[in-house]
Amino acid sequence: MSGTIIPNTPIAVDFWQIKKCNHVHLFFLSHMHSDHTAGLSPKWNRPIYCSPLTAKILQLRLQVNGRWIHPLEEGVPHMLKLDNIRKETMTVTLIDANHCPGSVMFLFEGYFGTILYTGDFRYTPDMLKHPALNNRKTIDVLYLDNTNCNPDRALPSRQEATRQIVDLIRRHPEHDVMIGLYSLGKETLLRDLAVEFQTCIRVSPKRLELINLLKLKDVFILEETASSVCAVERRRRFYAVDQSEINYNSVIKWNNFYPTIAILPTGREAEKCNKNAYVIPYSDHSSFQELGKFVAALTPSSIVPIVKSYMCETYFKQHLSSPRTTLSNVTIPESVRTFMRERNRRQTVSRCFQRTTIQRVPRGVVFEPLEESFTRPMSAGTQTVNKSETLFLSQKNHLAPSSKDSALLPKKKKKNRYSTGLFK
């Protein structure tokens, strides 16, 4: 899972495990892929800062209450308070990450220096022209998307990968085309294929709902209504399906019904599952070569990999500026430290209070108060049992007392069953 708590700050990005970040009060969401939203749910009750488009998808997909969602306009510095007395503030600027609809990078500036958090991104030279990045400002810490930080693996541009997919489809003119995708992303690829082949892309109701929210080109149609609306020949049908559906059994099933090729556009390494299945290196993450250009242009003081299992700083040491800066030696202003401490204490007390105030409701029959003690006949003598023990035993087994025990309970006056007035 991706996500980071920025050390010595009240800031977290794509991190939603509240018990591990009680001191945090500024939560940022880079985009709506599932590995960046783990922990978010309709019960979330803290402010979230994100792009306007991500805000809409967040409400659509996860039903987070809109009162907690704070969309921030891209390209504009936004000032946020870091304490409860407005003594310390910071600015955050959102920059298009070129990854999926609504994805952004965050540029944080405050007492901790300047931090650029890329989230998932696909580098383009135009990023360096952004006003927030082209002013030669020193980046103290660069949180870098290192998904493809492998010098031995080259990735084509998305334009080149699209051309490879077009060529593949042209080599199979009599085949249906199944394209495996995540629930969000690569909509541009689908649109380009629809325009290239003058056809419609058949999608599920859930995907169409998202496409309508994104206000994309009108080339998408529901699977069940496509044949009656989309004027195309039977041999050329395009489907956008979930990536998990591109597997051996599915490809066999599709081909039993009609000749079909399956295409998996991904930058990740994947094995070909069937002779009619194809993996095309279409990636929404920066290639190793693109990462090198990005880091060389920014010359940050230090790099922190977003994907923790892949180290990448050693590949770009020659591009780092000096002196090297780390967040571990940042001095936290007293007002911020106090605010973080108070939030941590309030959250801890709140959880303890919730645990201690939960009362278990007894199940079963509720009996009249018993005598302070009574003597129960036993085969081998007598035994004195107090009323709390008797109540516990009856509640534990969810059973009324036995006939012998009932005889020892106080007698209730028997009601006349005809006293209701129904029979007079």
Secondary structure, 3 states (H helix, E strand, C coil): CCCEECCCCCEEECCCCHHHCCCCCEEECCCCCHHHCCCCCCCCCCCEEECHHHHHHHHHHHCCCHHHEEECCCCCCEEEECCCCCCCEEEEEEEECCCCCCCEEEEEEECCEEEEECCCCCCCHHHHHCCCCCCCCCCCEEEECCCCCCCCCCCCCHHHHHHHHHHHHHCCCCCEEEEEECCCCCHHHHHHHHHHHCCCEEECHHHHHHHHHHCCCCCEEEHHHHHHHCCCCCCCCEEEEEHHHCCHHHHHHHHHHCCEEEEEECCCCCCCCCCCEEEECCCCCCCHHHHHHHHHHHCCCEEEECCCCCCCHHHHHHHCCCCCCCHHHCCCCHHHHHHHHHHHHHHHHHHHHHHHHCCCCCCCCCCCCCCCEEEEEECCEEEEEEHHHHHHHHHHHCCCCCHHHHHHCCCCCCCCCCCCCCCC
